[in-house]
C-alpha cells in the first residue's frame, strides 16, 4: 500500500511540474546579475514604479540600487540595529511628484520615509522617522497615492493593529485612524477605494 501511494504521489508531482512548465515557460528567465551589498538576511524588496530603482531591506539596514547600471546607490543616513531590521518596503511616490519617495517599516515599529533629492538619482534624504506603535514589528504596508490630500499609508503591526497615516506635501505625517483587530494577526493590508482590506496571517481571514 505504501509503495502504491509513493508511486501515485510521484506521478502527481511530476504531472504538476509539467503543467507548471507549460503554463510558465521557465526558459524565458535567466539569472541576470548578482547585487552584493547586504551582509545579513534580506527581508524585503521593492521596485519603483519607473522600474529604475530597487530598494532592499534587512537586518543590516536599507540598500538602494540603480537597476540599469546594477550599482548600489549611496545609502541614506540610518541607524542600523540587528534588533530593528527593515521588515517592509514600499515606493509611495505621489502622482505628479518628480522625486521618488520610499517608505519603510521596521521590526520595532518605526515608520521611515526617504525622498529623492531634486535633480539627482543617487541621493535620498530621510524626511520622516516616527515610532508609531508599541515596539511591535511592522508586518505589512500599503499606500494610496490618489488622494488630493497627499499620500495615505496603511501599516499593520504584529500586535494586530492597523493604522493609516497621511503624508502631506510639507513632509508632515499625521494619523488618520488606528484600530486593533480582535483575533486576526495580519500579514497584508491593501487600499480598496475608500475601504481597507486586511489579510490574516494564520486563519485566512479577510
PyMOL commands that set and color helices and strands:
alter all, ss='L'
color gray80, all
select helices_A, chain A and resi 2-23+26-28
alter helices_A, ss='H'
color red, helices_A
select strands_A, chain A and resi 42-47+53-58+61-66+71-72+86-91+101-106+110-116+124-131+138-144+151-157+161-167+173-180+186-192+195-200
alter strands_A, ss='S'
color yellow, strands_A
deselect
rebuild
show_as cartoon
